[in-house]
């Protein structure tokens, strides 16, 4: 119960027309290509009939979104998970009723409760699959937006901040750069290689020090993140993260190299964007 009463974590889509067209195409593809529910027995133009069902589904989705769901989300604050669940079930029921009436006309079936319940059963299965797919897309979109907002805000806050990476050689030269220019630091035997932006182009230099010493010097900056035993990255400059719980590959700005995130550091990486 506590889960159902949580605030729904995703923004409601405003692109009803685009989404309705996408779902209509998917319904057409399921019916025409897979031909489930005895659709293969139909002797007429299967492509046309599948397209009609897809079109009706699109219209139902758009109409329901623009009228009922839009008004509900406007007047019910906060919008909770159980609200969204009920709204989805209402949408599925609406689509099932309209498509059942269409089904009865096209295939000349009698309108009975038993046939409708069977039709509703299959509509519910497809609807749940579509809902799971939609939530997955919204989840990834939400994470991406959160990450972009977080990194943009952090970069703006630190635009005048500079960091110094100390060279432990007696005659070594310390490297002082704006923190937003730092891309990543890689451990290389007794040195570290620092990759950063210089005049908007990737540059690198070697400093005689250890990765542990660099991490200690920069520990006050939360966006300096150790993602691997040999790598530290500037989270502000992450442009993409691909992978799974076993590890990720990070792209940093215009840098051509992919930086690995080992398994033990994945939870912390997710904490930046969760």
N, C-alpha and C positions, 0 to 999 in steps of 0.2 A: 504493500500500500504506500509506503514512504517513497518508493520509486515513482509510482504513478502520479503522486502529488508534487513532484519536482517541476520546476519551471522548464518548459520545452526549450532545449539548448540551441535550436537552429532558427534562423530568420525564415519567415514565411516567404516563399518565392513570389515575386511580383511579375514574373514572366509566364503568365498563365497561357497565353497563346502559344509560345514556344514549347512549353511543357506539354500542353494538350496535343500538339502536332506530333511530338516525340512519342507519346504514349499511344496515339492512334496508329502510328507507323508500326510500333512494336506489336500491337494487337493484330494488325494486318499480317505481319510476318509470322506470328504464332499460328494464325488460322490458315494462311495460304501455304506456308512452308511445312509446318508440322501436321496440319489437318487433324487436330484432336476432336474428341467428343462426337465421333461419327461424321465429321465434316467431309471426310474423304468419300462418303457414300453419295454426296450431292452430285447430281449429274449436270448441273448448269455451269455457268461461268464462275468458277471458284474464286478467281482473282477479284472479280467485280464484287461478289458478295462479301468477301473478306475485307475489301476496301470500304464497303458500306458500314460494316460493323466497326471498323477502325474509325471512320468518320463520325459515327454516332458516339463512340467513346470519347473522341476528341471534343465534340460539342458538349457532351455531358460534363466532362472535366472542366472545360473553360467556363461553362454556365454556373456550375457548382462553386467554382473558385471565385468568380467575379461577384456572385450574389451571396450565397449562404456563408462560405468560409471567410470571405472578406469582412462581412458584417460581424461574424462571431469574433474574429481576432481583434476587431476594432473595439468591441464592447466588453470582452472578457479579459480583464487584466488582473494578475498575470496569466498568460496562456500556459497551461500545464500539460504534462505528457498525456494524462488521461483525456484532456480536452482534444488533443490532436488525434488520439486513438479513436475517440468517438466520431470525430469529423471524417476520418478515413473510412470508418465503417459505414457512415452515412453516404459517402461518395460511392462506395462499392455497391450499396443497396440501390442507390439511384441509377447507377449504370446498369445493374442487373435487371431492374424493372424495365427500363427503356429497351435494352437489348433483347429481353425476353419477348416483349411485344413485337419487336422487329422479327425475331426468330419465328414467332407464331405465324406472322403474315407470310414470310418468305417460304417456310417449309410446311405451311398449312397444318400446324399443330393446334389442338384444342388448348384453350387457356384454362389450365387446372392448377390447383395448389401443389400437387405432387410434382408436376413437371417444372413449375416455377422453383420449388425448393431444390430440385436437382440442378437446375440452371444456376440458381444462387450459389450452390455449393461449389461449382466449377469457377464461377465468377469470383468467389471469395478466395479460392486457391490462387488464381492468376493475380487478383488484387493484392494479396499478401506478398507475392513475389515482386510485383511492381513496387509496392511500398518499401520492401526491404532494399530494393535497388535504389529507389529514390532517397531513402535515408542514408545509404552508403555514399551516394553522390553529394548530398547535403553535408554530411559529416566531413568529407575530404575538403569540400569548398569552405566550410566553416574553419577548419584547421588552417587552411592556406590563408584565409583572410585574417585570422588571429595572428598568425606568424608575420604576415606582411605589416599589420598594424603595429605589432610589438617591435619589430626590427626598425620600422620607420621612426617610431617615437624614440627608441633608444639611440638611434643614430643622430637624430636631431638634438637630443639632450647632450650628446658627447661631441658635437661638431667642433668645439674649441678645445677639446681635451687631447693632450699629447702623452705618449708613453715613452719610457726609456728602457731599452734592453741593454744591460751592462755586459761589456766584454771583460772577461777575467784575466786576459793577457795583460802583462805590465804595459806593453806598448799598444794595446788594443784600443779601438775606438768604439765608444758606445753608440748605439743607434737610437736616435730620437725621431719619432714619426707621429703624425696624428693617429689617434686610435681607430678612426674610421677608415684609415688607409691600410690597416693591417688585414691581411687575408688569412694566413696560417703560419705556423711555426712547426718545423719538422726536426726531430732529433737525428743527428748524424754523427755517430761515434762520440768524439770529444767536443763537437760543435753543434750548433743549431743553425738551420737554414731558415731565414725569415723572408717570407714572400709578402710583398706589400704593393700598394699602388703608388707609382711615381709618375707624375704628370699624366694620370689616368691610364697608365699602362702597367702591367705586372712587372715587378722587378724583384730580385732576390739578392740577399747578401748573407755571408756566413759570419757568425759570431762565436767566439770561443767561450762557451758556457754550457750549462746543462739545461735540459728541458725542465727539470724539477726546480732549478733556480729561477727560471723565467716564470714558471707558474707561481712561485712564492712572491716574486716581485709584482706580479699583476693580479694577485688574489682579490684585490678590492674591486676589480671590474668583473661584474657577473657575466658580461657577454663574452669574456675570454674563457672558452670552454675546452677542456681536454676531452677529446673524442676517441682517443686511441693512445696506447702507451708511447707512441712516437709522434703524435700530432696534437697540436692545440689550434683551434680555429676561432676566428672572430665571428660570433653569431650574427652580428649586424650585417655581414656580407654574404650570408647564405642565400642563394637564389633558388635552390631546389634540394630536396632530400628524398632519395629513392631507396627502398629496401623494405625490410620487415624486422621482426623482433630479434633475428639473428645478426643483424647488422645493416648499416646504411652506407650510401655513398653520397657525399655532399658536393655540390657545385658552389663555388664562391665567386660571385661577380663575373668578370670576363676572364678569370683564370681558367686555363685549359685543363688543369689537373683535377681529378676527383679525389676527395679526401675521405678515407674510410672512417666509419664509426663502429668500433667493436661492440660486441654484444653487451658487455657490462655497462657501457655508457649510453645505451639506447634509452633506458627509462629517463635519464636526465635530459636527453635531447627532447623527448616527448613532453617533458615538463615545461619546456620553453613555449610550446605551442598549444598545450592542452588547456 
